[in-house]
Amino acid sequence: MLNNIFNFVTSNIIDYIPEQIIDFFSRKYIAGPSLSDAIKATIDLNSKGIMSTIDVLGESVVNEDQTIFFRNECIKVLETIKKESLNANLSLKPTQMGLVINKALCYENIRKIVKRAKELDNFVRIDMENSPYTTDTLKMYRLLREEFPGHVGTVLQAYLRRTVDDIERLSDKPLNIRLCKGIYIEPYKIAYKNPQLINENYIYCLEKLFSKKAYVGIATHDEKLIFHAMRLIEKYNLKTNDYEFQMLMGIGDELRDFILSKKHRLRIYVPYGKEWLSYVRRRLKENPNIIMTALGIK
Ligand SMILES: Cc1cc2nc3c(=O)[nH]c(=O)nc-3n(C[C@H](O)[C@H](O)[C@H](O)COP(=O)(O)OP(=O)(O)OC[C@H]3O[C@@H](n4cnc5c(N)ncnc54)[C@H](O)[C@@H]3O)c2cc1C
């Protein structure tokens, strides 16, 4: 009860906690300020048999030059992965590439990155942001998978009521989807709010994706979902290369070991960069218990 009250109060005041204090908690979730930090983290993960997806932190960009900066940085990530022979790919956010200001610019930026990924035999995952951007993100994914099949994927969120229909709509061609619960605050009208329903929809969507032979990044730290995913993998007789588990940096070390011990493939999301504030605030809102643990209260 006391814990629930603490979580409720904390998640509502996180936006007002000064940046210097949030910085203290950020270290757990991000590799560091520069690409070399993400590379170091990836080398460490690869040495443990874990793949990574590198994310350049930054979102809601409203300046065209800045979108070009992020585009070039993403291309640098892909080129460095190649140069260092790492087992890693790239994740990016549409609003980092200009979706807020200009859809055509955003598409062109992402297209250039995916084109480079194809040249380097790598892969780009387009993250899913909040609901005003869902339709445009899926449209871009559709176009890009047509031009660069096998080199691009996107994300679907189990909390959205539309997701089951999106799977149906998208499954006319081979699908590469990261399935997550969804992290943004969405209205009841379009999103499930009940955690149990979100979980049920997650399993429903996961089974639908498997039945449509999609490649799925099973992105969750929820043990119950991981349990069900493992049953579905068995049911559909999937090979190790037909799917992967995905987790975020800084969360669930014991779960990582469990997944690896069962011989499943695992990829860790490794964010780096100077624009870490929104990302870390979202993570802390999701789990304010971290603040208690770090302060030694729990
Ligand atoms: C690889 C990856 C990529 C993602 N990409 C997207 C995306 O593109 N769009 C999007 O909307 N969401 C994305 N998410 C976030 C996702 O939607 C969820 O918000 C997040 O994963 C928490 O949900 P969960 O499934 O882990 O279950 P939860 O029930 O939230 O968590 C299960 C357990 O995990 C641990 N845990 C969860 N969150 C935290 C935390 N912040 N700090 C410490 N422990 C924690 C706790 O022990 C918790 O009990 C991504 C998640 C992953 C793993």
PDBQT file of the ligand as one rigid body, heavy atoms in Angstrom, charges set to zero:
ROOT
HETATM    1  C1  LIG A 301      14.107  -3.672 -26.316  1.00  0.00    +0.000 C 
HETATM    2  C2  LIG A 301      12.933  -2.826 -25.983  1.00  0.00    +0.000 A 
HETATM    3  C3  LIG A 301      12.528  -1.839 -26.861  1.00  0.00    +0.000 A 
HETATM    4  C4  LIG A 301      11.397  -1.066 -26.590  1.00  0.00    +0.000 A 
HETATM    5  N1  LIG A 301      10.928  -0.182 -27.536  1.00  0.00    +0.000 NA
HETATM    6  C5  LIG A 301       9.777   0.467 -27.303  1.00  0.00    +0.000 A 
HETATM    7  C6  LIG A 301       9.169   1.265 -28.325  1.00  0.00    +0.000 A 
HETATM    8  O1  LIG A 301       9.671   1.388 -29.453  1.00  0.00    +0.000 OA
HETATM    9  N2  LIG A 301       8.005   1.906 -28.026  1.00  0.00    +0.000 N 
HETATM   10  C7  LIG A 301       7.393   1.797 -26.799  1.00  0.00    +0.000 A 
HETATM   11  O2  LIG A 301       6.326   2.370 -26.592  1.00  0.00    +0.000 OA
HETATM   12  N3  LIG A 301       7.978   1.057 -25.816  1.00  0.00    +0.000 NA
HETATM   13  C8  LIG A 301       9.118   0.394 -26.041  1.00  0.00    +0.000 A 
HETATM   14  N4  LIG A 301       9.660  -0.386 -25.055  1.00  0.00    +0.000 N 
HETATM   15  C9  LIG A 301       9.163  -0.276 -23.663  1.00  0.00    +0.000 C 
HETATM   16  C10 LIG A 301       8.000  -1.216 -23.391  1.00  0.00    +0.000 C 
HETATM   17  O3  LIG A 301       6.877  -0.782 -24.112  1.00  0.00    +0.000 OA
HETATM   18  C11 LIG A 301       7.656  -1.241 -21.904  1.00  0.00    +0.000 C 
HETATM   19  O4  LIG A 301       7.294   0.023 -21.477  1.00  0.00    +0.000 OA
HETATM   20  C12 LIG A 301       8.804  -1.728 -21.026  1.00  0.00    +0.000 C 
HETATM   21  O5  LIG A 301       9.497  -2.784 -21.621  1.00  0.00    +0.000 OA
HETATM   22  C13 LIG A 301       8.247  -2.251 -19.685  1.00  0.00    +0.000 C 
HETATM   23  O6  LIG A 301       7.322  -3.257 -19.911  1.00  0.00    +0.000 OA
HETATM   24  P1  LIG A 301       7.624  -4.811 -19.609  1.00  0.00    +0.000 P 
HETATM   25  O7  LIG A 301       7.053  -5.591 -20.739  1.00  0.00    +0.000 OA
HETATM   26  O8  LIG A 301       9.051  -5.016 -19.353  1.00  0.00    +0.000 OA
HETATM   27  O9  LIG A 301       6.701  -5.157 -18.364  1.00  0.00    +0.000 OA
HETATM   28  P2  LIG A 301       6.560  -4.477 -16.934  1.00  0.00    +0.000 P 
HETATM   29  O10 LIG A 301       5.413  -5.175 -16.296  1.00  0.00    +0.000 OA
HETATM   30  O11 LIG A 301       6.499  -2.997 -17.029  1.00  0.00    +0.000 OA
HETATM   31  O12 LIG A 301       7.891  -4.844 -16.223  1.00  0.00    +0.000 OA
HETATM   32  C14 LIG A 301       8.206  -6.174 -15.821  1.00  0.00    +0.000 C 
HETATM   33  C15 LIG A 301       9.330  -6.101 -14.814  1.00  0.00    +0.000 C 
HETATM   34  O13 LIG A 301      10.480  -5.533 -15.426  1.00  0.00    +0.000 OA
HETATM   35  C16 LIG A 301      11.152  -4.655 -14.549  1.00  0.00    +0.000 C 
HETATM   36  N5  LIG A 301      11.124  -3.287 -15.107  1.00  0.00    +0.000 N 
HETATM   37  C17 LIG A 301      10.269  -2.811 -16.052  1.00  0.00    +0.000 A 
HETATM   38  N6  LIG A 301      10.563  -1.524 -16.340  1.00  0.00    +0.000 NA
HETATM   39  C18 LIG A 301      11.591  -1.182 -15.536  1.00  0.00    +0.000 A 
HETATM   40  C19 LIG A 301      12.346   0.006 -15.363  1.00  0.00    +0.000 A 
HETATM   41  N7  LIG A 301      12.104   1.112 -16.050  1.00  0.00    +0.000 N 
HETATM   42  N8  LIG A 301      13.353  -0.007 -14.463  1.00  0.00    +0.000 NA
HETATM   43  C20 LIG A 301      13.638  -1.137 -13.769  1.00  0.00    +0.000 A 
HETATM   44  N9  LIG A 301      12.952  -2.282 -13.881  1.00  0.00    +0.000 NA
HETATM   45  C21 LIG A 301      11.952  -2.312 -14.747  1.00  0.00    +0.000 A 
HETATM   46  C22 LIG A 301      10.434  -4.726 -13.234  1.00  0.00    +0.000 C 
HETATM   47  O14 LIG A 301      11.031  -5.739 -12.468  1.00  0.00    +0.000 OA
HETATM   48  C23 LIG A 301       9.038  -5.148 -13.643  1.00  0.00    +0.000 C 
HETATM   49  O15 LIG A 301       8.367  -5.824 -12.626  1.00  0.00    +0.000 OA
HETATM   50  C24 LIG A 301      10.730  -1.226 -25.338  1.00  0.00    +0.000 A 
HETATM   51  C25 LIG A 301      11.148  -2.212 -24.451  1.00  0.00    +0.000 A 
HETATM   52  C26 LIG A 301      12.203  -3.021 -24.765  1.00  0.00    +0.000 A 
HETATM   53  C27 LIG A 301      12.586  -4.123 -23.813  1.00  0.00    +0.000 C 
ENDROOT
TORSDOF 0
